[in-house]
Amino acid sequence: MDLPPALYLPRDDGYEATALTIGPWDRGLQHAGPPAALLAREAERASGIPDGQTVRLAYDIFAPVPVGPVRVSATVIRAGRRIELVETVLTAGDARPLMRLSAWRMRTRADDVLQAAPDPHPAGAGWQDSRPETAAFFSEDVAYHRALEWRFATGSFNSPGPASAWTRPECELVEGQPMTPLEHLLVMTDAASGISAALDWGTMSFANVDLSLALHRAPQGEWLGMDARTVLGHTGAGQCYAVLFDEGGAIGRSTHALFVEPR
């Protein structure tokens, strides 16, 4: 199968989304993982802390992002040599913001002043011992689910309930530039509510209106994973919680707020 080389192609005034960004709800709309990674990339490019670490990422999803040209912009809200807050915004077509990221970044210490025992990853198995799987609910054969290689330690894309999965990039974020571990983490993490779906994709919609990550260390290596669980209320809302990890152990947690209604 021939796949695009990247999720986005660079353009003079922004980026062009490829078919690998297509989400599960509509072939004309992006999965939120790729634009989340693009916004994180822009936040790091705007940073005034060389070799800093991004420790909190809070996304607001104002409207679906179309598959096509997009633009990103960045503003340093709180500048500093040790701690800073960067805001990035994604638009498409007009100036109306579609997604916004608020990212806290900190200086990275290199002296190991804080010695901490690593938390083991909760997957139950390493990526080598996990089961390869492809999502069956995407309407397009070439879409977001092809951007990463998926291996499940527990649960499944294609049946309801909690799940633990490992992923590895199968493309670049922006053509000509290898995907960084943080970018990979963002491409992956928005799918936490997909791998742990508690409802039928064919009859119910449960799109997230936000995405938040809290990281106690930066992701490392080629393989990253998440252990996800979705919890539903009875009033049309849900939450997805995930522990995020690499081969060295847990690196942080994520949450989604889900808007639930019949399709």
NORQUI-V500677 format. One record per pair of residues at least 12 apart in sequence whose C-alpha atoms are under 8 Angstrom apart, sorted by the first residue. I is the first residue (numbers start at 1). J is the second residue. D is the distance in whole Angstrom. If there is no record, write none. Layout:
i: {I,I}
j: {J,J}
d: {D,D}
This chain:
i: {3,3,4,4,4,4,5,5,5,6,6,6,6,6,6,6,7,7,7,7,7,7,7,7,7,7,8,8,8,9,9,10,10,13,14,14,14,14,15,15,15,16,16,16,16,17,17,17,17,18,18,19,19,19,19,20,20,20,20,20,20,21,21,21,21,21,22,22,22,22,22,23,23,23,24,24,24,25,27,27,28,28,29,29,29,29,30,30,30,30,31,31,32,32,32,33,33,33,33,33,33,34,34,34,35,35,35,36,36,36,36,37,37,37,37,37,37,37,38,38,38,39,39,39,39,39,39,40,40,40,40,40,40,41,42,42,42,42,43,43,43,43,43,46,46,46,46,47,47,47,48,48,48,48,49,49,49,49,49,49,49,49,50,51,51,52,52,52,52,53,53,53,53,53,53,54,54,54,54,54,54,55,55,55,55,55,55,55,55,55,55,56,56,56,56,56,56,56,56,57,57,57,57,57,57,57,57,58,58,58,58,58,58,58,59,59,59,59,59,59,59,60,60,60,60,60,60,61,61,61,61,61,61,62,62,62,62,62,63,63,64,65,65,65,66,69,69,70,70,70,70,71,71,71,72,72,72,72,73,73,73,74,74,74,74,75,75,81,82,82,83,83,83,83,84,84,84,85,85,85,85,86,86,86,86,87,87,87,87,88,88,88,89,118,118,118,119,119,119,120,120,120,121,121,121,121,121,121,121,122,122,122,122,122,122,123,123,123,123,123,123,123,124,124,125,126,126,126,127,127,127,127,127,129,130,130,130,130,130,130,131,131,131,132,132,132,132,133,133,133,133,133,134,134,134,135,135,136,136,137,137,146,147,147,147,148,148,148,148,148,148,149,149,149,149,150,150,150,150,151,151,151,152,152,152,153,153,155,155,156,156,157,157,157,158,159,160,160,160,160,160,160,161,161,161,161,161,161,162,162,162,162,162,162,162,163,163,163,163,163,164,164,164,164,164,165,165,165,166,166,166,166,167,167,167,167,168,168,168,168,169,169,181,181,181,181,182,182,184,185,185,189,189,189,190,192,192,192,192,192,192,192,193,193,193,193,193,195,196,196,196,196,197,197,198,198,198,202,203,203,204,204,204,204,205,205,205,205,205,206,206,206,206,206,207,207,207,208,208,208,208,209,209,209,209,210,210,210,211,211,211,211,212,212,212,213,213,213,213,214,214,214,215,215,215,216,216,217,217,218,219,219,219,220,220,221,221,223,223,224,224,224,224,225,225,225,226,226,226,226,227,227,227,228,228,228,228,229,229,236,236,236,237,237,237,237,238,238,238,238,239,239,239,239,240,240,240,240,241,241,241,241,242,242}
j: {20,142,18,19,20,171,171,172,175,18,20,171,172,173,174,175,19,20,21,34,147,171,172,173,174,175,173,174,175,174,175,174,175,71,69,70,71,72,69,70,71,67,68,69,70,67,68,69,70,67,68,67,142,143,144,142,143,144,145,146,147,34,67,143,144,147,67,140,142,143,144,138,143,144,137,138,139,138,139,140,66,67,64,65,66,67,64,65,66,67,65,144,65,187,190,186,187,188,189,190,191,173,186,187,90,99,187,59,101,186,187,173,182,183,184,185,186,187,72,173,183,72,88,89,90,100,101,88,101,103,182,183,186,183,72,73,74,88,74,86,87,88,103,74,75,76,86,76,84,86,79,80,81,84,80,81,82,83,84,105,106,107,107,107,108,105,106,107,108,105,106,107,108,217,218,103,104,105,106,215,218,103,104,105,106,213,214,215,216,217,218,102,103,104,105,212,213,214,215,101,102,103,104,211,212,213,214,101,102,103,210,211,212,213,99,100,101,102,210,211,212,99,100,101,209,210,211,98,99,100,208,209,210,97,98,99,100,209,98,99,98,92,98,99,92,92,93,90,91,92,93,90,91,92,88,89,90,91,88,89,90,86,87,88,89,87,88,107,106,107,104,105,106,107,104,105,106,102,103,104,105,102,103,104,105,100,101,102,103,100,101,102,101,248,249,250,249,250,251,248,249,250,244,245,246,247,248,249,250,164,227,243,245,249,250,153,154,164,165,225,226,227,153,154,153,153,166,247,151,152,153,166,223,153,151,152,153,154,165,166,151,152,153,149,150,151,152,150,151,152,156,157,146,150,157,157,158,157,158,158,201,170,169,170,171,167,168,169,170,171,188,167,168,169,170,165,166,167,168,165,166,167,164,165,166,165,166,195,196,195,196,194,195,196,195,197,195,196,197,198,199,200,195,196,197,198,229,230,195,196,197,227,228,229,230,195,196,227,228,229,195,225,226,227,228,225,226,227,223,224,225,226,188,223,224,225,184,222,223,224,184,222,219,220,221,222,218,219,224,219,224,226,244,254,211,226,227,228,229,240,241,242,228,229,230,240,256,228,228,229,230,240,229,230,230,231,232,263,262,263,260,261,262,263,259,260,261,262,263,238,258,259,260,261,258,259,260,256,257,258,259,256,257,258,259,256,257,258,254,255,256,257,254,255,256,252,253,254,255,252,253,254,251,252,253,251,252,251,252,251,245,246,251,246,247,246,247,246,247,244,245,246,247,244,245,246,242,243,244,245,242,243,244,240,241,242,243,241,242,259,260,261,257,258,259,260,257,258,259,260,255,256,257,258,255,256,257,258,253,254,255,256,254,255}
d: {8,7,7,7,7,8,5,6,6,7,8,5,4,5,6,5,8,6,6,7,8,7,6,5,6,8,6,5,6,6,5,7,7,7,7,6,5,7,6,5,6,8,5,4,6,6,5,6,7,7,7,7,6,5,8,6,4,5,8,7,6,6,7,6,5,8,7,8,8,5,5,7,7,6,7,5,7,8,7,7,6,5,6,6,4,5,7,5,6,5,8,7,8,8,6,6,4,6,7,5,7,7,7,5,8,8,8,8,8,6,7,8,8,5,7,8,5,6,8,7,7,7,6,7,7,8,7,8,7,8,8,7,8,7,7,7,7,7,6,6,7,6,7,6,8,7,8,7,8,7,7,7,7,8,8,6,7,8,8,8,7,6,8,7,7,6,6,5,5,5,5,6,6,8,7,7,6,4,6,8,7,8,6,6,7,8,6,5,6,7,8,8,6,5,7,7,6,5,6,7,6,5,7,8,6,5,7,6,5,6,8,6,4,6,7,6,4,7,5,5,6,6,5,7,6,5,7,6,5,7,8,5,5,7,5,6,8,7,5,7,7,7,6,8,7,6,8,7,6,5,7,6,5,6,7,6,5,6,5,5,7,7,6,4,7,5,6,7,6,5,7,6,4,6,6,5,7,7,6,5,6,6,5,7,8,7,6,5,6,6,5,7,6,7,6,7,5,5,8,7,4,6,8,6,7,7,7,4,5,8,7,8,8,8,8,6,7,5,7,8,7,6,6,7,6,7,8,8,6,8,7,6,7,7,5,5,5,8,8,8,5,5,6,8,6,4,6,6,6,7,8,7,8,7,7,5,6,8,6,7,7,7,6,5,6,6,5,5,5,7,8,5,5,6,6,7,6,5,7,6,5,6,6,4,6,6,7,8,8,6,8,7,5,7,8,8,8,6,5,5,7,8,8,5,6,6,7,8,7,4,7,8,6,5,7,6,5,6,6,7,8,7,6,4,6,5,6,7,6,6,4,7,7,6,6,6,8,6,5,7,7,8,6,6,7,7,7,6,8,7,7,7,8,8,7,7,8,6,8,7,8,7,7,7,6,6,7,7,6,5,6,8,8,6,6,8,8,8,6,5,7,6,4,5,8,6,5,6,5,8,6,5,4,7,6,6,7,6,5,4,6,7,6,6,7,6,6,8,7,6,5,7,5,5,7,7,6,4,7,6,6,6,6,4,7,6,6,5,7,7,7,6,6,6,8,7,7,6,7,8,6,5,7,6,5,6,6,5,4,6,5,5,7,7,6,4,7,5,6,6,5,6,7,6,5,6,6,5,7,7,7,6,5,6,6,5,7,7,7,6,5,7,5,7}
